[in-house]
Structure formats: structure tokens, C-alpha cells
Amino acid sequence: MKFLLILLLTVFVVGCATLNEDECYTADWYEIGYSDGVKGQPHSYVEKHRKACSKHGVRANFDEWQSGHQAGLKRYCTAQKGYEEGLNNRTYHGVCEGRPADQFLQAYEQGQKLYQQRTLVSDLQRDIDQISAEIVALEDEWQAIRSELLNDNLSATERAELISQLERNKEHSETLRIRRDRLDEDLYRAQYDLDGLERMNNRYY
């Protein structure tokens, strides 16, 4: 049990490390910083590299990393990238400054709006599909009950219970249809808004 716990902890630590031993010894800190910058990683991200490499007796070159990071941010802090990050619902770490930051954030917000609208349309369609499947299942059940009612050997009690099931089935089906109709209306409006956002954001494609 103790061995298993140690093994799990080792896997966890290795999985969380940003660089392994070989990468630490052969590190090009400018390139690492550049890669982090292009991904929009915050300035504090170098601390993860420092901790990962210190375990192997390797000291991170902060100055080289910083230079690469700044160069990478120049590629990251653009309207196009901001839109892409927002559209994919990625976290923005506030790494951009000045006018590029304004352009990035404006595009990021547009991407987020489109992401949220697409999610809404997808969720509504999923709910409609689920309700439609429930209605089909109820219709199958309704047909099965009607077939049972054709049995002449049913007692009065059994027949009454089946008729009661039919009524409950009918009421449930009607409730689901009303709910589906409302969702259809919501989906129509959501899709209309989505189409508008798609057209408005064509400039980022």
C-alpha cells in the first residue's frame, strides 16, 4: 500500500512538471520563453520551469526566458489570436499591454460571445432531441398498452389500470410536446442571433 502511494505521488509530480530532466539539461531558455509567450502563459509561468529544473540541479536562465517570452507575446497579443482564444473558451492571463491589449481583449470578447452562443444552440438542440426521444418512447408504450387492452381475458381492474396508464401517458406526452415547442422557439431565436454573430465576426476568419 505504501509503495503504491509513493508510485502515485511520483506519477503526479512528474505529470505536473513542465520540463523533464533531459529538457532541463538541454534547455534553450529563449525558445522556452518564446513558446510560453506564444501560448499566452503569464510571467509567473517561469517559476514552474524553475521548480521543475531545480530538482535536477539545473538553474533556469530567467533573463533568456524573459527575452523569449516578450518576443512570443508579440505574436500572441493580436486581435486574431484574441478572437481564437475567446472562441475556444481559453483563459486569458492578462499578459498583453497597451494598444495590443485593447485589440486582443475586444476580439477575445467577440470570440467568447460566439462560443457562448454556439454552446446555447448546441444545448437547446440536445434538449430538443432528448425530448423527442422521450416522446417516441411514450408513443411506443402507448401502442403496447393499446395492444394489451385488446386482450379479452383482462379483469376490470387490470383494464382500468391500463386505461389510467394511457391517460397518464397522453398527459405526459402533451406536456413534453409543449415544452419542445417552446424550446424550438428558443432555438430559432438563438440560431438567428448566432447567424448574426457569425456574419459580424467574419473579419477574424
Steps between C-alpha positions, in 0.01 A plus 500: 500500500784736594682416175186571297456838671861594424456392138183706461667806651796459268272482196313807622818704547642395163169573331495853644861583404532731199844363406663162553865440593629479142310813400644690794860406409458589133267795550509795264341746739431758231305244295315377809404856587396566141280188496339604829441851369337377179263295718415803716649355816538756782836636618473282810511187284881500507476407867361160399804446279729610782345250740505220245868550417621572852416141588767397251755758613442724197446874538253669266638796304233759578646774281503279190151371579373855549642614165339207320175549687475863393563402137235229521246741647535721192357213297239417762367850568307548175132535419506175303645305793265668745202392293636145473557477876152629579337275243667197659409618852861514610610699802667836439772577757516875443843489339445762228563869545415827329317513168562131423324418827197706398485332160549155652229548762246642256546201272512261798159623617357449150638148492352431844158625390508272199615206713218557748241535225617182329484322835146628554386376158666164560342463845153590370530253213613230743201565727262489204648171382466351848137604526427366153648165604279500812193568288585212266545271801161608635338433163646149499373447852158633397482250215600217733227593747239515225601152391460375855150648517397271214546205734152371587633321807580823686319555826309823555772618738777424253315673218439807716869517592604480134255776406640708786852441364383614157369824646820565692698419189293743296535780755875449526536497123302823466713666768816396317368627168420840651848515650656399170304767313633763740853374457454507123413869527803560725720314253369706208587824679835368618591383150397837357729677749778252425476564126531872568809451716656272239455767232629776727815305583588405144791745513682276747490192274 
